[in-house]
């Protein structure tokens, strides 16, 4: 079942593709609540003094999405996946900048327990995690998407399955595989 927000986003995506100059701003306004929810999940395990906050992350993602030339999102699902990837990239860029500023100190971390129902895990260096997920994505792109949506965005199995167009069982299995693969890869 689709909500009015989902229909609005789909309609606005079609308007963006047709070249409506006001559609992109309206699209971001319609999707803002969902993007803010994803960002809130990302920061759930972060210290309160983190220098990047959820609202700033969403605003930066919106700026990047607005500035993306010739990007055509197929549908609402594609748009949300692109936004989740943009958030991952922004967090990684932010962590790199902080590491450079501090010459190796104060590394940004993320808990692998971020996926709904995931057992708490030790926090890991976000840059090391990004390198590991890049290797995982090269092996299987969907597994990289599952990581972004489940572990970073904190989306449910049902929501992730909907966004990726696969069964909930597939997402459950992929989530287990991703968690095990990352734990093994990060322990090297």
C-alpha positions in Angstrom: 0.0 0.0 0.0 1.3 3.4 -1.0 1.0 6.5 1.1 0.3 10.0 -0.3 3.9 10.9 0.3 5.0 8.0 -1.8 2.6 9.0 -4.6 3.8 12.6 -4.3 7.5 11.5 -4.7 6.7 9.4 -7.7 4.7 12.2 -9.3 7.5 14.7 -8.6 10.1 12.4 -10.0 8.2 12.2 -13.2 8.0 16.0 -13.2 11.8 16.2 -12.7 12.4 13.9 -15.7 10.1 16.2 -17.8 12.3 19.2 -16.9 9.9 21.0 -14.5 12.2 23.6 -12.9 10.3 23.6 -9.6 9.9 19.9 -9.3 13.3 19.1 -7.7 12.7 21.5 -4.8 9.2 20.1 -4.3 10.6 16.5 -4.5 13.2 17.2 -1.8 10.5 18.8 0.4 8.2 15.8 -0.1 11.0 13.3 0.7 12.6 15.3 3.5 10.8 13.5 6.3 12.0 10.1 5.0 15.5 11.3 4.5 15.5 12.8 8.0 14.4 9.5 9.4 17.2 7.7 7.6 19.7 10.2 8.9 18.3 9.9 12.4 18.9 6.1 12.3 22.5 6.8 11.1 23.2 8.9 14.1 21.4 6.8 16.7 24.7 5.2 17.9 26.8 8.4 17.5 28.0 10.6 20.4 25.9 13.7 20.9 29.0 15.9 20.2 29.4 14.4 16.7 30.4 17.4 14.5 27.9 16.3 11.8 24.3 16.2 12.8 21.3 14.5 11.0 19.7 17.7 9.8 23.1 18.9 8.3 23.6 15.5 6.7 20.1 15.6 5.1 20.7 19.2 3.9 24.0 18.3 2.3 22.4 15.2 0.6 19.7 17.5 -0.7 22.3 19.9 -2.1 24.2 17.0 -3.7 21.0 15.6 -5.2 19.9 19.1 -6.5 23.4 19.6 -8.1 23.4 16.2 -9.8 23.3 16.8 -13.5 21.5 14.4 -15.8 20.5 12.1 -13.0 17.3 10.4 -13.7 15.8 8.4 -10.8 13.5 5.6 -12.2 11.1 5.8 -9.2 10.8 6.6 -5.5 12.7 3.4 -4.6 15.7 4.4 -6.8 15.6 8.0 -5.3 15.8 6.6 -1.7 18.6 4.2 -2.6 20.5 7.1 -4.2 19.9 9.2 -1.1 21.2 6.4 1.2 24.3 6.0 -1.0 24.9 9.8 -0.9 24.6 9.7 3.0 27.2 6.9 3.1 29.5 8.9 0.9 29.1 12.1 2.9 29.7 10.3 6.2 32.8 8.7 4.7 34.1 12.1 3.4 33.4 13.7 6.8 35.4 10.9 8.5 38.3 11.3 6.1 38.3 15.1 6.7 38.2 14.6 10.5 41.1 12.1 10.3 43.1 14.4 8.2 42.4 17.3 10.6 43.5 15.3 13.6 46.3 13.3 11.9 44.8 9.9 12.7 43.0 10.7 16.0 39.3 10.8 16.7 38.2 8.4 14.0 34.5 8.3 13.3 32.9 4.9 14.1 29.7 3.1 13.4 28.1 0.1 15.3 27.3 -2.9 13.2 24.3 -3.3 15.5 22.6 -0.6 13.6 20.3 -2.9 11.6 17.0 -3.6 13.2 17.2 -6.6 15.5 21.0 -6.8 15.1 23.0 -7.7 18.2 25.2 -4.8 19.4 28.7 -5.0 18.1 31.8 -3.0 18.8 32.0 0.2 16.9 34.3 0.2 13.9 36.2 2.8 12.1 33.9 4.3 9.4 36.7 4.5 6.8 37.8 0.9 7.3 34.2 -0.1 7.2 33.7 1.9 3.9 36.6 0.1 2.4 35.2 -3.3 3.4 31.7 -2.4 2.1 33.3 -1.3 -1.2 34.9 -4.8 -1.5 31.6 -6.4 -0.7 29.8 -4.2 -3.3 32.3 -5.2 -5.9 31.5 -8.8 -5.1 27.7 -8.3 -5.1 26.1 -4.9 -5.6 22.9 -5.9 -3.9 24.8 -6.8 -0.7 26.3 -3.4 -0.7 22.8 -1.9 -1.0 21.6 -4.1 1.8 24.4 -2.8 4.0 23.5 0.9 3.2 19.8 0.4 3.8 19.8 -2.0 6.8 23.0 -1.0 8.7 23.4 2.7 7.7 19.8 3.8 7.2 18.4 1.4 9.8 15.5 0.4 7.5 13.4 -2.7 8.3 13.6 -5.9 6.4 10.2 -5.2 4.8 11.2 -1.6 3.7 14.5 -2.8 2.4 12.9 -5.7 0.4 10.5 -3.2 -1.1 13.2 -0.7 -2.1 15.4 -3.5 -3.6 12.5 -5.4 -5.2 13.3 -8.7 -3.6 11.6 -10.9 -1.0 11.9 -10.3 2.8 13.5 -13.7 3.2 16.2 -12.6 0.7 16.9 -9.5 2.8 17.0 -11.5 6.0 19.5 -13.9 4.5 21.5 -11.0 2.9 21.5 -9.2 6.3 23.0 -12.2 8.0 25.6 -12.7 5.3 26.6 -9.0 5.3 27.0 -9.0 9.1 29.1 -12.2 9.0 31.1 -11.0 6.0 31.9 -7.7 7.5 32.9 -9.1 10.9 35.2 -11.5 9.2 36.6 -8.9 6.8 37.1 -6.3 9.5 38.9 -8.8 11.8 41.8 -9.2 9.4 
